[in-house]
Amino acid sequence: MNIPAKSEIKRKDLIRATIQLVNNNGFHATPMSKIAKMAGVSAGTIYLYFENKQDLVNQVYIEVKSAFTRYAFKNYEEGMEVEEGFKIIWKNIAEFKLQEVEEAFFLSQCDNSPIIDEAGRQEGLKHLQPLLDLWKKGQKQGLIKEVSPYTLYAFSIYPIAFLMNMQQRGSLRLNAHNIDAAYEMAWNSIKK
């Protein structure tokens, strides 16, 4: 579908407003009227792009998740050794979460609450397939613990969100040294 430039700008404004308002107020305290006002469009304009609030949040989630995974898998190639590939992906994820704080926080909220419906959640999971495949490869090679991908994610990737939150609060200043240390802890938590 070829959306005219002006329409695409309005849609992007709606997406930015949704991310900011959901991050600051939560899903339930973010009415469509507030999103429209912040985006500088009429409330009816939202419905030209999205069916309803759930559709809006699901689509924003998928778009942000797509941007996140494009960033996460840059410089990663399927044929890499497991540890090398994991290190590239992990560091890319850390970099994204530290540079794209609003988007990372939005993803974290969506991943840890029932904001996203099951169809949206499943669509989001598809974006992580290269990481899941890498872990499966590592398990077959006896390099990674035989636990579920959820457990692997919880112990190796999820802590990045905690570190990001601590930096946002001013409790921690992430630098190359402690990012490297965090990566080593992540790898050690999942390797056999």
N, C-alpha and C positions, 0 to 999 in steps of 0.2 A: 504494500500500500504506500502510495506516494503522498505524504502529508505536506501541505504547503508550509514554508518556513515560519510564517507567523503562528500557525496552528501548533507547530512543533515547539516553538518558544513557550506558548501557553501551557502545553503539556509538561514541558520541563519545569516550568514555574510551579505547576501543581505538584509535581513529584518532589521538588525541593521543599515546598511548604509542608507536604505530608511528612517527610522525613523529620523536619525540624519540630513540627507540632507533636508528632507521635513521640519523639525523643524527649521533649520537654513536658508533655502533658499525659502521655499514655494514649492508647488506642481509644478507649471509651470516653475520654475527656477531649477528644478531637472531633468536633462535628464538621460535617461537610461545609457548612457556612463559614467556619473559621479558616478552613483550608482555602476556600475560594477567596476570602478576604485577603489572606496573606499572599496569595498568588496574584492578586490584583485582577480577578475575573469575577463574573457574576456566578452565583451558585448554580444556575442552570448550565453554565458552560462545562462544568465538571462532567455532566452526563453526556456530553458529546464524545468524551474520551473513555469514560468508565461507567459501567452499569450501576454501581452502587459503591458504598464505602468499602465493603469487603473486596470487591473487584479492584478498586483503587489500591488498597493496601497490598493485595496479592501481586498486582502488576508491578508496584514499586519494589516489593520484595524480590521478585524475579529479576527485574532490571538491575537492582543493586547487587544481587547474588551473581548475576552474569558478569558485571564489571569486576566484582571481587575475584571470581574464578579466572577471568582473563588475566588479571594481575598475578594471581597465585601460581598459574602455570606458565608464565612467561619464562623463557630459557629452560624449560623442562622438556625432556624428550623421553618418550616411552622406553627406549632401549637403555637408559642410564642404569647404573648400579643402584640398588635400593637405597643405600645410605646417602649417596650423592643426590639422588632425585628428591629424597625426603628433605634434605638440608635446603635445597633450592626452593622447594615448595614452602617449607616452614618459614624461611627467611622472607620470602615474598609475602606470605600472609602477615607476618609481623610488620613488615614495611607498610602494607596496605592499611592495617589497623591503626598504625601510628600516624600515617599521613592523611587518611580519609576517615577521620574520627567520627563525623556525623553518620556516614554510611555504615561504618563498622558498628557503632552503637545501635543503629536501627536494626541491623542484621542480628545482633545479639539479643535485642528485645524480641524480635520475631522468632528466633530460634528457641527462646526460653519461655514462651508463653503461647496461649492458644490464639494469638492474633491471626495467624495464617491458617487457612483451611487446609485440609489434608491434601487436596489436589495441588495447591500451591507449595506445600511442604515437599511433596514428592517431586515436583518440577525442580525445586531448589536442590534436592539431593542429587539429581542427574548431573548438576554442574560440578559436583565433587567426584565424579566417577574416576578421573585419572588418579586421584589420591587413593580411592578405595581399591583400584586395580593395583597400584603400587604396593599397598599393604598386603593384598592377597598374594602378590608375587613374592614379597618378603616372607610371608608365612610359608609358602611352598618351598622357599629356599632355606627355611629354618632360621631366618634372621630376625623375624618379628614374632612376638608372643601370639599364641593361638587364643585370642580373645575377640570379641565382636568389634566391628568397626566403630561402634558407639563408644566402647571403652577406650580404644586407641585414640579416638578424637578427644575424649574427655581428658585423657592424661597428657596428650602431646600438643594439641592445637588449642583447646579451650583455655588453658592458662594464659595465652597471649591476651585474651580479652580482659582477664583480671589485671595483668600488668598495664594494659592500656588504661583501664579505669584508675589505677593507682597513679599513673602519670597525670591523668586529667585532673585528679584531686590535688596534685602537687606533692604527693607522698613519696614519689619515686621519680628519678630522672633517668630514663633509659638511654644508655649509650652503647657503643659497639661492644664494650667488655661485658656488660650484663646481658645484652641480647645474645652474645655468644654463649654465655653461661646458661641462659635459659634454654637455648637450643640444645646444648649438651644434656641438660636435665630432661628435656622432652624426648630426645633420642634414647637416652638411657632408660626412660620409663617404658618404652615399647619394645626395645630390642631384647632378644633372648640372652 
